[in-house]
C-alpha cells in the first residue's frame, strides 16, 4: 500500500533505498529512537533478532500514531560496531518486515553505544 502524499526517487546506484523523498503538505509523525528488547527487558544476543524487535517497536509506534511502514518518509538507523555483516543483516531483516516497494529515505550510522547496551536503534518520520 502506498501513501499518495509521498513521492520516492529510487537511488540510481544502490538498490533498495530511496535517493530522496518528497512529502506534500499534511501531518507528520515523528518516532523517537526505538530499541527492541526481549519480553524480560534484556537485549537480544542475536543481532537479527535485535533488528526484528526494533522494527516491531517502530511498527507499534507508527500504528499508535495512525501510520504504517508505507507512510515512512525518513529513517535513521544507529548500529553499534557497524560492519558489512551487520549492515547486510539489517537490510535482510528490514526487507522481510517493511514495504520494500515504498522504502523511505534512510541513513545507517555506526555508533559507539546506545541506550541500555542495545545494538540497534531507529528513529523515523512518517507522513500521515
Order of alpha helices (4+ residues) and beta strands (2+ residues): beta-beta-beta-alpha-beta-alpha-beta-beta
